[in-house]
Amino acid sequence: MSSVYRSSNAAGDVPRRALAKLSADQRDTFQQLLDGFETRSEVLRWMSEVTIHTLGALEDDWFAEVVSSPGTMSALLSEPWGTLRDAPESFSASTASEIRRSIAVMDLLPAIKRSHREFRWSAKDYLNDDDDGPLPNARTQAHPAMRPELGTLQSRMSTLLDELLRGFRDEDAFVEWGQEVVQASYAEVDSDVIEAAYFELPVRRMMLTDSERARFFRESWAAEFFLSGFNASARQVSGRATEVPQIAKEETFVPSG
């Protein structure tokens, strides 16, 4: 059961609306972590959201470390995972909750702090006057941190991650996917990664095979190469993207200057 400390509009009076939007999205991802997940692929999809909503502030190797750790994954899934399935002692729900809270405090919260320090003064201060136009509603903004380029990155990453987790029908599909990944990540997922996956035949087979073992491999590969690359992309894009608030359904206001 979710434990809600503050209402969803806790940042409703923050004049830097992009910062309010970022904070709202971070609260959502924070709560999802505390609630836990049902599958490893669900953890990966949550991680893809985290890369965007922390503006790439996590270490790039964090994703692979988490999804390969039996203790951490057992806590995230609220059941024994990996080598802990054969452990003689039980893995209690209270232990899982405690570990998830520890991850929130030790990993996610420092990333949130770093993202706010990088972002706080680049967010526009709205005064709800004639010069600024109407005050944007942070909760109804479509794009992370009110930056359309981050929204595009998030959308493309989500689609490409789903395709990777499903696997590919043939070699052509994988190669075409690899091209899109390099482009969508602003080349932060290196072409060498795709090349290695293609020419290492055991890896290629895992990309094309629909089996439990292959799906597990693709999840691990996604954490090590795909998410780490897009995390770096989010870091780069967030520092360069333009703030574009959505004022009404058919209207946007682009601040001058």
Secondary structure as GFF3:
##gff-version 3
##sequence-region A 1 257
A	DSSP	alpha_helix	17	35	.	.	.	ID=ss1
A	DSSP	alpha_helix	40	53	.	.	.	ID=ss2
A	DSSP	alpha_helix	62	67	.	.	.	ID=ss3
A	DSSP	alpha_helix	70	77	.	.	.	ID=ss4
A	DSSP	three_ten_helix	82	86	.	.	.	ID=ss5
A	DSSP	alpha_helix	93	103	.	.	.	ID=ss6
A	DSSP	pi_helix	104	108	.	.	.	ID=ss7
A	DSSP	alpha_helix	109	119	.	.	.	ID=ss8
A	DSSP	three_ten_helix	138	140	.	.	.	ID=ss9
A	DSSP	three_ten_helix	144	146	.	.	.	ID=ss10
A	DSSP	alpha_helix	148	166	.	.	.	ID=ss11
A	DSSP	alpha_helix	171	184	.	.	.	ID=ss12
A	DSSP	alpha_helix	191	199	.	.	.	ID=ss13
A	DSSP	alpha_helix	201	208	.	.	.	ID=ss14
A	DSSP	alpha_helix	212	221	.	.	.	ID=ss15
A	DSSP	pi_helix	222	227	.	.	.	ID=ss16
A	DSSP	alpha_helix	228	238	.	.	.	ID=ss17
A	DSSP	beta_strand	246	248	.	.	.	ID=ss18
A	DSSP	beta_strand	251	252	.	.	.	ID=ss19
###
